[in-house]
Amino acid sequence: MIASNTILGDSRATDLLEDPRHEFGKAILEKDLAACLLKTAEIHGHYCPGSAMGVMASVWGLSQLGLDSSQSDGLEELMAIVEINACFTDGVQAVSGCTLGNNALVLRDYGKHAVTFTVRGSDSGVRVRVRPDFQSQIAQAVPEFYPLLEKVIIKREGGQEAADTFKATARKAAFTILEMPFEQLLISQKVTPELPDYAPITESHICPACGEQVMASKVVKDGDNKGLCYACAKHKSGQIDGRGIVI
């Protein structure tokens, strides 16, 4: 049962209960990039040019396909293929609604600021990538951004005061590039994307060593550790971290 009559009586909450993507859908149709970035920061934790570029790429890409995020209901119809695990990708996840958790987001670990959007059953999609001169464009618009990035993020110097200054500067840079025309920062092209199958629904298994439930597809299949979860068997498995997909 929904928590309270107060929530049910709120018109905004009612809209969101009926369509969780209501506010994003409206912002995308209106190309309200600032509203999209504000919402993106709720999951990303800060404002930065990377997430702003992900917002721009998503709004532009979806609009070129005649779509908005209302098609993203977590059932793997609208699909996003991203090529980097960085701030850019959080902009894509937030705006498109295609996420790692609902299996509508595919990561191809190419290390490129690019995303492809398509709908299952269609043989067409659009790939949007960031222009190779994006750093010089940001540096020209907000000259202090990259020196602070070097000091605070790369060298981990300057303490809290420098970190606060960097956050403010990153916020300025993020909202500044939202004012740029899409074509100034991005390049798009029609593509024929290759998609994985729908995510399989697998049975569950109880690991006899730790007693925890685990997907049956993620247990050791043979040998002395047969039936154990990967963690208990010390079985090598992939992970996504700051380096990308690592085995």
C-alpha angles and dihedrals in degrees: 000000000000111000105250148349087246090065093043091050094054111097093212091051090048091054091049093047089055094041118012089194094052097114095043091047091054092047092049093050089050092042088233097167095173092057090049092050092049090055092044091056089060089072100025094053098222143030119260141151092254096060090041090056089050089053092050094046091050097047092046095043095048092046091053089056091047090245139124130192092270085088088063105084096147094261097110099253100116106048132193123197111198125190102203138043099222141100090296090066094056088057088053094047094048098046100037097037088225104132142169090248098053092044093236090111120078119191116208103184100224096129093235129131093237140117134190122206126198141146122238112258092031123105093206135073141155127244117204120192134179116252114254091239094058093114093056090048091053092044091052093048097043108015095182095058102082097042088054091045089054093049102041106029106026101034096026091223136139104050127235096323092057090044091054091049090050092051091051091048092047089051090051091049092048096053092040094059090048085070092060119097112258091242092055093062105021142049123205133192137176112250141175102236127207113223132192119239120270112288109273121240104229132194121252126245132195113227108229091213103051100015092229125137114249136174108269089230089062101060129095109268102202146001130052092322096049111151096018122122116250092254095055092042092049085233116171112249135168126260136186114229138141090301094057124244107356126187 
